[in-house]
Amino acid sequence: MKVSKLLGERFKEAPKDCSIASHALMMRGGYMKYLSNGSYSLFMPAKRITRKIENIIREEMDRIDGQEVLMPVVMPSSIWEESGRYTSIGSEMARFKDRSGNNMVLGMTHEEAAVHLARDTAKSYADFPFMIYQIQTKFRDEPRCRGGLIRVREFTMKDAYSFHTSQEDLEQYYDLCYKAYERIFARAGAKNVIGVKSDSGMMGGKVSHEFMLLTEIGEDTLAICPECGYKANMEAAECVVENTAEEEAPLTKVHTPNAKTIDDLAKFLSIDDKKLCKAVVYQKNKDDAYVIVFVRGDLEVNETKLRNYLKEEIHPAFITLESGIVEGFIGPMNLPKDVTVVFDSSTKGLTNTVCGANEVDYHYAGFNIERDYGKVDYVDVAKIYEGAICPVCGKHSITISRGIEVGNIFQLGTKYTESMDMTYLDADGVAKHPIMGCYGIGVGRLAASICQESHDKFGPIWPMSIAPWQVEVCNLRRDNEKVNATADKLYDELTKAGVEVLYDDRDIRPGAMFADADLLGVPVRVVVSPKTCDRDVVEVSFRDKSFKADIAIDTAVEEITKLVKAELAKYDI
């Protein structure tokens, strides 16, 4: 490909709304063009990168006996009504009517379509197990698009669905997929991707993992133990605390004027906030019923955990006078009967704590949950924190990091096969529901995440395995006969040798040419100039600055081809 023919411009400055490096560099480098909120058109360099990622994914899915299929983007609402998600998913899913008045949806995921495809096709236990996958467009009406391709509304995704006749078989295949994902990310050149335990969310299932590329700009918060290797998304990480047993004290009402916050109360009573029982109030979305969570005073509530426990959507409460809840002085005792009360695990073992008295300007000291309130079921709904106790090794070693989710896998169980009545006949002649797994990777997000991970201030540094081209030839003097002939010949012969070559054949200043080359991020750069030609060499360097050498013109094609093959071999896992 010649740069003079390449559609797309490269710019010195990025648009003002590009606050993330990968977004800015991919806009500046002519990889994509903004169309609407969360929607981008891709130019040739980005398309070549994503196509290579797709090919890596295909190879790894085929390696574990995946069968590539293709399911529609536009689906009738009927299959989503079968699963129950047509109403349970909110405004993220795009719904519309076709010309006949039928309710339709744009696919944001394809569990229902996968079950529909396999239902009535795999009828016997002998047809199992199998995995189907596709690389297809999705649409999610994302309310908070950001970071270019990192969070968009329309995107390309690989989604795979496996079907099994036993939990044991699912777990074995799940492990195969986990390892396949590790190979995919390594082959694509993502250096800092880790698998973490995660929350299944709307997908369902009890076991799930996310693959996170560690970066400070990541949207997800991760809890990691460097001592034992424990890794979890904060939404799924267990918050373990130690409470020191104290001698019981009598329950005493204490006058605490204007001490409405934990900080105010701790300061007023001159005690550590760990000795306080904090109340956090929510309301259920469906009926605005109140939910009060009691958690140790130094901790915060993890709303995802709370939603999963309640199996309902919630929102921060608006406390009215009619509710009977005394804002700022809320405690477990004497609450209205219609309030749902949740005690976090962090309050277990607190035998001498302070809580609200449900009376303005008063708290109780010496509160003992089991003695003064009664027996309760403790639930883990607190956020883990830096320096917390690791749930696995028990050390105070938890570190908090940020990451971008580039892939996820779920053990779905029978959530979809039961609701959609997919059955097969087992060996004993009994109809049973298959057990499912689900495995997703966002293609564009992975490309942008790798750019975020591998760049400098001048542009992306693409790994050889997914780079838009492998070699860029820079012709610094189109008006010089020897330079022009040498560069043209290199382009032709490298291309014939099977090397992917981008040839900058424009008559522009060297500085502008090198700036564009940096933005295109091609791993190997070959510079042809009057100075190099006078010495019968070309200058060869790597975009990551790890290599630079003069190579004789006569052997340049052979030597450059060897360099490319050696770099590619690093990703041959």
C-alpha positions in Angstrom: 0.0 0.0 0.0 1.3 3.5 -0.9 0.6 6.3 1.6 -0.2 8.6 -1.3 -3.2 6.4 -2.0 -4.2 5.8 1.6 -7.5 7.3 2.6 -7.4 9.2 5.9 -5.5 12.1 7.3 -3.0 12.4 10.1 -3.1 15.4 12.4 -0.7 17.1 14.9 -3.5 17.6 17.4 -6.4 15.4 18.5 -10.0 16.6 18.9 -10.7 18.3 22.2 -12.8 15.5 23.6 -10.1 12.8 23.3 -8.8 12.6 26.9 -7.5 9.0 26.6 -4.2 8.4 24.8 -5.4 5.6 22.6 -8.5 7.6 21.5 -6.4 10.6 20.7 -3.7 8.7 18.8 -6.2 6.7 16.8 -8.0 9.9 15.8 -4.8 11.7 15.0 -3.4 8.7 13.1 -6.3 8.3 10.6 -7.6 5.1 12.1 -11.2 6.1 12.5 -13.7 8.9 12.1 -16.4 9.9 14.5 -19.9 9.4 13.1 -22.2 9.8 16.2 -22.0 9.3 19.9 -20.3 5.9 20.4 -20.2 5.2 16.7 -17.1 5.3 14.5 -16.1 4.4 10.9 -12.8 2.6 10.6 -10.2 3.5 8.0 -7.9 0.9 6.4 -5.2 0.8 9.2 -7.8 0.1 11.9 -9.6 -2.5 9.7 -6.4 -4.3 9.1 -5.6 -4.4 12.8 -9.0 -5.7 13.8 -9.0 -8.3 11.0 -5.7 -9.7 12.4 -7.2 -9.8 15.8 -10.3 -11.6 14.4 -8.0 -14.1 12.7 -6.1 -14.9 15.9 -9.5 -15.4 17.7 -10.7 -17.7 14.9 -7.6 -19.8 15.1 -7.8 -20.2 18.8 -11.6 -20.9 18.8 -11.1 -23.5 16.0 -8.2 -25.0 18.0 -10.7 -25.9 20.8 -13.3 -27.3 18.3 -15.4 -24.2 17.9 -17.8 -24.0 15.0 -18.0 -20.5 13.4 -21.6 -19.5 12.7 -23.4 -16.2 12.0 -26.5 -15.0 13.8 -28.6 -12.0 12.9 -28.1 -8.6 14.4 -31.8 -7.9 14.1 -33.9 -10.4 16.1 -37.6 -10.8 16.9 -38.5 -9.9 20.4 -40.2 -13.3 20.9 -37.0 -15.2 21.7 -36.0 -12.5 24.2 -39.5 -12.7 25.7 -38.9 -16.5 26.1 -35.7 -15.9 28.2 -37.4 -13.0 30.1 -34.7 -10.5 29.1 -37.0 -8.5 26.8 -38.4 -6.8 29.9 -35.5 -7.3 32.4 -33.0 -5.4 30.3 -33.5 -1.7 30.4 -32.9 1.1 27.8 -29.4 -0.4 26.8 -31.2 -2.6 24.4 -32.6 -1.0 21.2 -36.2 -2.0 20.5 -38.2 -1.1 17.4 -41.1 -2.3 15.3 -40.7 -3.5 11.7 -43.1 -2.4 8.9 -45.5 -5.2 9.9 -45.7 -4.0 13.5 -43.6 -6.8 15.0 -41.4 -6.0 18.0 -37.7 -6.3 17.1 -34.4 -5.8 18.9 -30.8 -5.1 17.9 -28.6 -7.7 19.4 -26.4 -6.6 22.2 -25.5 -10.2 22.9 -26.7 -13.5 21.4 -27.5 -16.1 24.1 -31.1 -16.3 22.9 -30.2 -16.6 19.3 -27.6 -19.3 20.1 -30.2 -21.4 21.9 -32.6 -20.8 19.1 -30.0 -22.0 16.6 -29.2 -25.2 18.5 -32.7 -25.9 19.8 -34.4 -28.7 17.8 -31.0 -29.4 16.1 -29.0 -31.0 18.9 -31.6 -33.5 20.1 -29.6 -36.4 21.6 -26.9 -36.6 24.2 -24.7 -37.9 21.4 -24.9 -34.5 19.8 -23.1 -32.9 22.8 -20.8 -31.2 23.7 -20.3 -28.5 21.1 -19.4 -24.8 20.9 -20.6 -22.3 18.3 -19.1 -18.9 17.9 -19.4 -15.8 15.7 -17.7 -12.5 15.0 -20.6 -10.1 14.6 -21.8 -6.5 15.1 -23.5 -5.7 18.4 -25.5 -2.6 19.5 -25.8 -1.4 23.0 -27.3 1.9 23.7 -24.5 2.8 26.0 -25.2 5.9 28.2 -21.6 6.7 28.9 -19.5 6.3 25.7 -15.8 7.1 26.3 -12.3 6.5 25.1 -13.0 6.0 21.4 -13.3 2.3 20.7 -13.0 1.4 24.4 -16.6 2.1 25.2 -19.0 2.5 22.2 -22.6 1.8 21.2 -21.9 -0.2 18.1 -19.0 -2.7 18.2 -17.7 -6.0 16.8 -17.5 -8.9 19.2 -16.6 -12.5 19.2 -19.2 -14.3 21.2 -19.2 -18.1 21.7 -21.6 -20.5 23.3 -20.9 -24.0 24.5 -23.5 -26.7 25.3 -22.9 -29.6 27.6 -24.7 -32.5 29.3 -22.9 -32.2 32.7 -21.5 -29.5 34.9 -18.2 -31.5 34.9 -18.0 -31.3 31.1 -18.7 -27.5 31.2 -16.0 -26.9 33.8 -13.5 -28.8 31.6 -14.4 -26.8 28.5 -14.5 -23.6 30.5 -10.9 -24.2 31.5 -10.0 -24.8 27.8 -11.5 -21.5 26.9 -9.7 -19.7 29.7 -6.4 -21.0 28.4 -7.4 -20.1 24.8 -8.2 -16.6 25.9 -4.7 -16.3 27.5 -3.2 -17.4 24.2 -5.4 -14.9 22.2 -4.2 -11.9 24.3 -0.6 -13.0 24.3 -0.6 -13.5 20.5 -2.3 -10.1 20.0 0.6 -8.5 22.0 -1.4 -7.5 25.1 1.3 -7.6 27.7 -0.6 -7.0 30.9 -3.9 -9.0 30.8 -5.0 -10.9 33.8 -8.1 -13.1 34.4 -10.1 -12.1 37.4 -13.2 -13.5 39.2 -16.1 -11.3 38.3 -19.8 -10.6 38.7 -22.1 -12.3 36.1 -24.5 -9.4 35.9 -27.3 -9.6 33.4 -25.7 -12.7 31.7 -26.6 -14.9 34.6 -24.7 -17.9 35.9 -22.7 -18.4 39.1 -19.1 -18.6 37.8 -17.5 -15.9 35.6 -14.2 -14.4 34.9 -13.1 -11.2 33.2 -9.9 -10.6 31.4 -8.5 -7.2 32.3 -5.8 -5.2 30.7 -4.2 -3.4 33.6 -4.0 0.4 33.0 -4.6 3.5 35.0 -7.4 4.7 32.6 -9.4 1.5 33.1 -13.0 1.7 34.1 -13.0 -1.4 36.3 -11.4 -1.6 39.8 -9.6 -4.8 40.6 -8.5 -6.4 43.9 -5.2 -8.3 43.5 -3.2 -10.2 46.1 0.5 -10.2 45.1 1.2 -12.8 47.8 -1.0 -15.7 46.6 -2.3 -14.5 43.2 -5.9 -13.9 44.1 -7.6 -11.6 41.5 -11.1 -10.3 41.4 -13.2 -7.5 40.1 -14.1 -5.3 43.0 -17.8 -6.1 42.3 -17.1 -9.7 43.1 -14.2 -9.5 45.6 -15.1 -10.7 49.1 -14.5 -8.1 51.8 -12.9 -9.8 54.8 -12.4 -7.9 58.1 -11.2 -8.7 61.6 -13.2 -7.4 64.6 -11.6 -7.4 67.9 -13.7 -9.0 70.6 -14.6 -6.6 73.4 -16.2 -7.0 76.8 -19.9 -6.3 76.4 -21.1 -2.9 77.6 -24.7 -2.0 78.5 -26.8 -0.4 75.8 -26.8 3.4 76.5 -28.6 6.2 74.7 -26.1 9.0 74.1 -26.9 12.6 73.1 -25.1 13.4 69.9 -26.3 16.8 68.7 -25.8 17.4 64.9 -23.6 14.3 64.6 -25.2 13.1 61.4 -22.2 11.7 59.6 -19.7 9.0 60.5 -16.9 11.5 60.6 -18.9 13.9 62.8 -19.9 11.0 65.2 -16.4 9.6 65.4 -15.0 13.0 66.2 -17.8 13.8 68.7 -17.3 10.5 70.6 -13.5 10.4 70.1 -13.6 6.9 68.8 -12.4 5.0 65.7 -14.9 4.8 62.9 -14.4 1.0 63.0 -16.4 1.1 66.2 -19.4 2.6 64.4 -22.3 0.8 62.7 -23.1 2.9 59.6 -26.5 2.9 57.9 -26.7 3.3 54.1 -30.2 3.7 52.6 -31.5 2.6 49.2 -34.8 2.1 47.5 -35.9 -0.7 45.3 -36.6 0.5 41.7 -39.8 -1.4 41.3 -41.7 0.1 44.3 -39.4 2.5 46.1 -39.4 0.3 49.2 -36.6 1.2 51.5 -33.5 -1.0 52.1 -31.1 -0.1 54.9 -27.7 -1.7 54.9 -25.6 -1.7 58.1 -21.9 -1.8 57.5 -18.9 -1.1 59.7 -18.2 2.6 59.8 -14.9 2.6 57.8 -16.4 0.6 54.9 -18.5 1.4 51.8 -21.4 -0.6 50.3 -20.8 -2.4 47.1 -24.0 -1.8 45.2 -23.5 -4.6 42.8 -23.2 -7.1 45.6 -26.3 -5.7 47.2 -28.3 -5.9 43.9 -27.2 -9.5 43.5 -28.3 -10.3 47.1 -31.7 -8.6 46.7 -32.1 -9.8 43.1 -33.5 -6.4 42.4 -32.4 -3.0 41.0 -31.9 -0.3 43.6 -31.1 3.4 43.7 -29.9 5.8 46.5 -32.8 6.7 48.7 -34.8 9.9 49.0 -35.9 9.8 52.7 -39.2 11.4 53.4 -40.7 12.4 56.7 -43.5 9.9 56.2 -41.0 7.0 55.9 -40.4 6.9 59.7 -36.6 6.9 59.0 -34.7 9.5 60.9 -32.0 10.6 58.5 -28.5 11.0 60.1 -29.5 8.9 63.2 -30.5 5.6 61.7 -30.0 2.4 63.7 -31.3 -1.2 63.5 -33.8 -0.8 66.4 -37.3 0.7 66.1 -37.2 0.9 62.3 -40.5 0.8 60.3 -41.6 -2.8 59.7 -41.7 -2.4 55.9 -38.0 -1.7 55.6 -35.6 -4.4 54.4 -32.6 -4.6 56.7 -29.3 -6.0 55.6 -26.3 -6.6 57.9 -23.0 -6.7 56.2 -20.5 -9.4 57.2 -18.2 -6.6 58.6 -20.7 -6.1 61.5 -20.4 -9.6 62.7 -18.6 -9.8 66.0 -19.1 -6.1 66.8 -20.1 -6.5 70.5 -19.7 -2.9 71.6 -20.5 -0.5 68.8 -22.3 2.7 68.2 -25.4 3.0 66.0 -28.3 5.4 65.5 -31.2 5.5 67.9 -33.7 6.4 65.2 -34.2 9.6 67.2 -32.9 13.1 66.2 -29.6 13.9 67.9 -29.3 10.5 69.6 -27.2 7.3 69.2 -26.9 4.1 71.1 -23.5 3.1 72.6 -22.7 -0.4 73.6 -24.8 -1.9 70.9 -24.5 -5.7 70.4 -26.4 -6.9 67.4 -27.1 -10.4 68.6 -28.2 -9.2 72.1 -30.0 -6.0 71.3 -31.5 -6.8 67.9 -31.6 -10.5 67.5 -30.1 -13.3 65.4 -29.3 -12.1 61.8 -27.9 -13.5 58.6 -24.8 -11.6 57.7 -24.2 -10.9 54.0 -21.0 -9.7 52.2 -22.1 -6.4 50.5 -19.0 -4.2 51.4 -16.4 -2.9 49.0 -12.9 -4.4 49.4 -10.1 -1.8 49.9 -6.4 -1.3 49.6 -4.6 -3.2 52.3 -7.6 -5.4 53.0 -7.4 -9.1 54.1 -7.0 -11.4 51.1 -10.0 -13.9 51.1 -7.6 -16.7 50.1 -4.3 -16.3 52.0 -5.6 -14.2 54.8 -2.8 -11.6 54.6 -3.3 -7.8 54.7 -2.0 -7.7 51.1 -4.8 -6.6 48.8 -3.8 -4.0 46.2 -6.3 -2.0 44.1 -5.6 -1.6 40.4 -7.5 -0.3 37.4 -8.2 -2.3 34.2 -10.1 -2.4 30.9 -12.2 -5.5 30.4 -11.1 -7.0 27.1 -12.9 -10.4 27.4 -15.2 -12.3 29.6 -16.3 -15.9 30.2 -19.4 -17.2 32.0 -20.7 -20.6 33.2 -24.3 -19.9 32.4 -25.8 -23.1 33.6 -29.4 -23.8 32.4 -30.6 -20.2 32.7 -31.4 -19.9 28.9 -32.0 -23.5 28.0 -34.7 -23.9 30.7 -36.4 -20.6 30.0 -36.4 -21.3 26.2 -37.2 -25.0 26.7 -34.2 -26.5 24.9 -34.0 -30.2 25.7 -32.2 -33.3 24.6 -32.8 -37.0 25.3 -30.2 -38.4 27.6 -28.9 -42.0 27.5 -31.6 -43.0 29.9 -34.3 -41.6 27.6 -35.1 -38.7 29.8 -35.4 -35.1 28.4 -32.9 -32.8 30.0 -31.8 -29.2 29.6 -28.2 -28.6 28.3 -25.8 -26.6 30.4 -24.3 -23.6 28.7 -21.1 -21.5 28.8 -20.6 -18.1 27.2 -17.3 -16.5 26.0 -16.9 -13.0 24.6 -14.1 -10.7 23.3 -14.6 -7.1 22.0 -12.4 -6.8 18.9 -12.3 -3.0 18.6 -11.9 -2.6 22.4 -8.9 -5.0 22.4 -7.3 -3.0 19.5 -7.7 0.3 21.4 -6.6 -1.2 24.7 -3.4 -2.5 23.1 -2.8 1.0 21.7 -3.3 2.4 25.2 -0.8 -0.1 26.6 1.8 0.2 23.8 2.4 3.8 22.8 4.7 6.8 23.3 3.9 10.5 22.9 4.4 10.2 19.1 2.0 7.4 18.4 1.1 3.7 18.8 3.7 1.0 18.9 1.8 -1.9 17.4 2.9 -5.5 18.1 4.0 -7.2 14.9 1.2 -9.8 15.2 -1.6 -7.2 14.7 0.2 -4.2 13.2 -1.5 -2.7 10.1 1.6 -3.4 8.1 4.9 -5.0 9.1 7.3 -2.7 7.3 7.1 0.9 6.3 9.5 2.1 3.6 10.2 5.9 3.8 11.4 7.5 0.6 12.9 10.8 1.6 13.7 12.1 -1.9 11.3 11.4 -4.7 13.3 13.7 -6.9 16.6 11.7 -6.5 16.8 8.9 -9.1 18.9 6.4 -7.0 16.8 7.0 -3.8 13.6 6.6 -5.8 14.7 3.5 -7.6 16.0 1.9 -4.4 12.8 2.6 -2.5 10.5 1.4 -5.3 12.5 -1.8 -5.7 12.4 -2.5 -2.0 8.7 -2.1 -1.9 8.2 -4.4 -4.9 10.6 -7.1 -3.7 9.5 -7.1 0.0 5.9 -7.4 -1.2 6.8 -10.3 -3.4 8.5 -11.9 -0.5 5.3 -11.9 1.5 6.0 -9.0 3.7 3.2 -6.5 4.4 4.6 -3.1 3.3 3.4 0.4 3.6 5.3 2.7 1.2 5.5 6.4 1.9 6.1 7.7 -1.6 5.0 11.2 -1.0 7.1 14.3 -1.8 7.0 15.8 1.7 9.5 16.9 4.3 11.3 14.1 6.2 10.0 15.5 9.5 6.4 15.3 8.4 6.9 11.8 7.0 8.5 10.5 10.2 5.6 12.0 12.3 3.1 10.2 10.1 5.1 7.0 10.4 5.1 7.3 14.2 1.3 7.7 14.2 0.9 4.6 11.9 3.1 2.6 14.3 4.4 0.1 11.8 7.0 -2.1 13.7 9.9 -1.9 11.2 10.9 1.3 9.4 13.2 1.4 6.4 14.6 4.8 5.5 16.0 5.4 2.0 17.8 8.8 1.6 20.6 10.3 -0.4 23.0 9.7 2.5 22.1 6.0 2.9 22.2 5.4 -0.9 25.7 7.0 -1.1 26.8 4.3 1.3 24.8 1.6 -0.5 22.7 0.9 2.6 19.3 1.5 4.0 18.6 2.5 7.6 16.4 0.0 9.4 14.9 0.6 12.8 12.1 -0.7 15.1 9.2 1.6 16.1 9.9 0.7 19.8 13.5 1.8 19.4 14.9 -1.6 20.4 16.8 -2.0 17.1 18.6 0.3 14.6 21.1 -0.7 11.9 22.4 0.1 8.4 21.8 -2.9 6.1 23.3 -3.2 2.6 20.9 -2.5 -0.2 21.8 -5.8 -1.9 20.8 -7.9 1.1 18.1 -5.6 2.5 15.1 -7.7 1.4 16.5 -10.9 2.8 17.6 -9.3 6.1 14.3 -7.3 6.6 12.3 -10.4 5.9 14.3 -12.3 8.6 13.6 -9.5 11.1 9.9 -9.6 10.4 9.8 -13.4 10.8 11.8 -13.2 14.0 9.4 -10.6 15.5 6.3 -12.6 14.4 7.8 -15.7 16.0 7.6 -14.0 19.4 3.8 -14.2 19.1 3.7 -17.8 17.9 2.3 -19.4 21.1 
